[in-house]
């Protein structure tokens, strides 16, 4: 190799390193995010269609609402144990445990003879989406400096949401061709295969265990920064807005507006594609001007989404509504980076776990209340959710100071 070739090669390596640095592409972050990407492809084949799967197995609207409430409850109570395992056993071993537990849930979903068994499957399947969440936060916090964490969360969020954009279309096609029961169950089989491949990716995660002073859950709460607690309050209000309406969206757009499940899959893809498009530019701008305006924008779009769905009357107007739904992610990397920034290194996963434990436990009744409000009129849970979301946006804007959001 002559001097010119070596110079060209060095320049190419420098460009790659610069690009990787720009996007926060540290090896462990890439491995953990790739695991979420791969298993997410499987889960998103059927996750948005679970209410229809429940309905096909004989569940009524209240049972669907109760399923959503159970999902929120498990999402709450699994967060801190997931963080505890990630801090005590290490990130890699924790991920492997979560994949194993989730796979048991997929098997129960697959072979459930009636809707009641899906609640048991949910108890296992949620291990990946909920228990693993504090671990991925901790991996980004462990591997990247503060000034690059928002971009790290941006890349992780993009890899998490690309499956949300693509897989529901495939799932909708499967259901359209095979029917709800066979189509969704085919999705479960594909997810189990992808879970086995994900195990191989997780084995490449290698982060030393950061052992610190033993602290119980109350000690972790005492170490919460005051600004983090104020963020948590506003976040809870916003997630009540989301939880009250989210699980009923597929029922509203198919049963009330009258679009097909295949078209619903396209709408979900539009929503996720919108999120992906805004992630990187919003993260770069947030690094320069501060995170608060973007978190406010995120919370505002959470409020507007259910209202936009109720104003929609055909597929074209639903596309506009789901674009608004996609814009909800514009400040999510900034919000997540704020949480990690306030955490002690040896308590990082547990701090994230406790944050989401309190948040998710607080919103547990929202979906069930939404089911009751649906009984008044299908539009009611969406309108009430929008009003609650506006309140949450105002609370965040008024209580979290700019100096703590940058």
N, C-alpha and C positions, 0 to 999 in steps of 0.2 A: 504494500500500500504506500503510494507516494504522498508527499506533503499536501498536495491539493485534496486528495481523497480523505486524508486524516482531518484536514481543516473542515471539509464539508460534513464529515461524520460528527465531529465535535459540535459544529453549529446545529446539526439536526438534534443531537442529544440535548443541547442547551435549550432549544425550542420546546422539546418534549418536557424537560424539567420545569421550564417556565409555565407551560400550559398546565402541568400537573399541580404546580404550586398555586396557580391562579384558581383552580377548582378544588383545592384541598384534597387532592388524590393521594393521600397517604395509604400505604399498603393495607393496614388493618381496617381503615375506614372503607376502602374499596371492597375488601373481602366481606365484611359484615353487611355493607349495603348490597352487595351482590346476592348474599343469602336472602335478604328481604325481597330483592327483586325476583329471584327464582321462585321462592315459595309463594310470593305474592301473585305470580302468574297463575298458579294453581288455585289459590283461594278466590281470586277475583273472577274465575270462571263461573262461580256459583254464589258468591257471597251476597250480591245485590238481588239475587233471585230466591234467597231463602224464605222471605215472606210468602212467595207463590208456592214454594215447596211445602211449607207448613200448611197453606191453604189446600193444596192437593192431597195432603195426608189427613184432611178433615178438620183443621184448626179454624176457629172463627176469628173475628177481628180482635176481640179482647185477648184471645190466646196469643195472637201475633204481637199485640202490645205488651203482654206479659213476657214474651220471649225477648223483646227488645229491652225490657226492664231487667230481665235476668242477665242479658248480655252486658248492660251497663254496670250491674252489680258485680259480676265476675271481673269485668275490666277494672273495677275499683279494687277489689280485694286481692287481685293477683299482682298488682303493680309493686307493692312493697316487698312481698316475698320474692318476686323476680329480681328486684334490686338487691335484696339481701344475698340471694344466691350468686349474683354476678360479682358482688363485692367479696364474698367469702370463698367461693370456689374458682373464681376467675371467669373472664368473659367467655372463653371457648367452651369450657365444661358446662356453663350455664346454658349457652345456646343449644348444645347437644341435648340436654335434658328437656328443654322447651320443645324442640322438634319431635322428640319421642312422645311426649305427652300429647301434642297436637295431632300426631298421626293416629293415636288411639281414638281421638275425637272424630277424625275423618272416617275411620272405619265404622264407628257407631252411626254417624250420619248415613253412610252407604247402606247399611243393613237395617235401618230403622223400619219396623213394620207400621208404626203410627207416629203421629206428631209428638206425642209425649216423650218419646225416646230422644228427640232432638235436644231436649233440655239437658239430658245426660251427656250427649255428644258435645254440646256447647261447653260444658264444664271442663272438658279436655282440650277441645279445639282452640279455646281462647288462650291457652298457654303460650302460643306463638305470638299472637297479636298484642297481648297484654304483658305477659311476664318478660318477653324479650325486649319490650320498648325501653325500659331503663338501661338495659345492657347496651343497646345501640347508641343511646345518648352518652353513656359512659365511655364507649369506644372513641367517639368523636372528641369528647372532653379530654381523654387520655392522650390522644394522638395528635391533636392540633392546638396551637396557641390561640389565645382569646381572639385575636384579630382575624383569624381564619375560620372560626367555628361557624359563623353564619353561612359562609360558603360551603363548609362541610355539610351542614344540615341541608343546604340547598341541593347538593348532589344526592344526598341520601333520600331526600324527599322526592326528587325527580325519579330516581331508580325505583322508589316505592310506588310512584304514581303512573309510571309508564304501563305496568300491568293493569292498572285501573282504567287506562285508556283503551287498551287493546283487548284484554281478556273478556270483559263483558260483551263485546261484539261477538266473539267466538262462542261464549256461553249462550247468548241469545240465538245464534244460528243453531247450536246443538239442540236447544230447547224447541226451537221452531221446527226442526227436522224430526226430533225424537219424542217430543212431548216433555212436560215439566219433570215428571218422575225419572224417566230414563235419561233425559238430557242432563239434569243436575247430578244424577248418580255417576254418569260418565265423567263429569267434572271432578267428582271425589276421587275416582280411580287415577285420573291424570295427576291430581294433587299429591297422592301417595307416592307416585313415581318421582315427582319433582322433589318431594321431601327427602327421598333417599339420595338424590344428587346434591341437595343442599348440605347434607352432612359432610360431604367431601370438601365443599367450599369452606365450611366452618372450621375444619381442621387446620386451615392456613392462618387463622387468627392467632396471633402470638403477642400477648400483652402481659408483662410481669404483674403479679398480684401486688397491689399497693396496700400493705397492712398498716393500720394506724390504731389509735386508741379505741378500745371497745366502747360503742355507744348504742344505747337502745333506741327504740322508735321515738320516745319522748325527748331524748337527747338530740336526735336529728331534727325534730320540730323546733326545739329551742335555738338551734343554729340557723334556722331559716332567717334570711334577711327580711327586714320589714317591707321593702319594695317587692320582694318575691311573694310575700303574703298578700299584698294588695293586688298584684297581678293575678294571683290565684282566685281571689274573690271575683274579679271581673271575668276571669276565664270560666268560672263555675256558672255564672249567669248566662254567658254566651253558649255554653254546652247544654244548658237546660233548653235554650232555644233550639239547638241542633237536635237533641234527643227527643224532643216532643214531636218533631215532624219527620225526621230522616227516615225512619223505618216504614213510614206510610207513603213515601213518595212513589214507590213502584206501584202500590195499589191505587193511588190517586190518578197517576197518569195513564194507567191501563184500564182501570174500572170506571173512572169518572170521565176523563177526557177521551179515552178510547183508542189510544195508540197500542201497537203490538209490542211484545217483549223484545223482538228484534230491534224495533225503533228505540225502545228504552235503552238497549245496549249501546246504540249509537249516541244517545244523549249523554250517557255516562262517559263515553269516549270523548265527546266534545268538552265536557266538564274537566276531565283530567288533562286533555291537551291544552286547555286554557291555563291550567295551573302550571304546567311544564313551561309554557312560553314565558310566563311572567317571573318564574323563579330566579334565574340568574341576574337579569337586569335589576330587579328589586333588591336582591341581596347586595349587589355592588353599590347601588345608590344608598342603601341603608348604612353601609360601612362609612359613607362619606357624610351623610346629613343626620344620622341617628336612626334608631329603630322604632321610636314611638309612632311616627306618622304611618308606618307600614302596619304596625299592630292595630292601630285604630282602623285603618282601611280593612284589614282582615275581619275585625269584629263587625264592622258595618255591613260587609257583604254577607256575613253569617245571618244578619238580621233581614237583609233584603231578599235572600234566596227563597225562603218559604213564601214570602209575599209575592214574589215574581211567579212562583209555580201556581198560586191560586189565580193570578191574573191571566195565565196562559189559557188558550182555548183550542190550539191545534199544534201540530208538530213544529212548525216554524217559530211560533211564539215560545214553545218549550225550549228550543235551541237557545234563544236569548236568555231565558231563565237559567239554563244550565251553564251558560257562559258566566253569568253572575255567580253561580255556585262555584265555578272554577276559580274565580277571583278571590274566593275566601282564603286561598293559600298564599296570597301576596306577601303577608307578613309572618307566616308560620315559621320559617327559618330564624327570623329575628326573635320571635317569642321563645323558641326552643333554646337558642343561644343564650338568652337572658337567664333561663333556668339553670343551665350548666355553669354559667359564669359565677353564679352565687353559691355553688356547691363546693365543699371541701373535697380535695382529690380522693382521699380514702373513703369518703362517704358519697361519692358522686352518684352511683347507681341508686343508693338508698334515698338520697335527696330527691332524685327524679321519681323514684317509685312512690315515695310518700306524697309528693306533689300530686301525682296522678291518682293515688289512692283517695285522697281527700276530694279531688275534683270529681272523679267518677262516682264515688259513693254519694256525693251530694246530688248528683243528677239522676240517680237510679230510678226514682219514680216517674221521670219525665215521659218515657215512652208509654207507660201504662196510663198516665193522665191523658196523653195524646189519644189513646184508644177510647177513653171515655168521651173526650171532646169530639172525636170522630162520630160518635153516636148522636151528637147534637146536629152536626152537619159535617161532611167531609172537609170543608174549607176551614172549620173552626180551629183545629190544632195548628194549622199553618199561620193563621192570622195572629193567634195568641203568641206563637213562637216568635214571629217577627217583632211584636211589641216588646217582648222580653229581651230580644237581641239588641234592640235600640237602647234599652236601659243599661245593658252590660257595656255597650260601647261608651256611653256617657260616664259610667263609673270608672272605667279604665282611664279615659282622657282626663278626668278630674283628679284622680288619686295617685297615679304613677308619674313621678317626676321625670323629666327628660334626661337628667344626669344619670339616672339608674337604667335608662333604656338606650344606652349608646355604648 
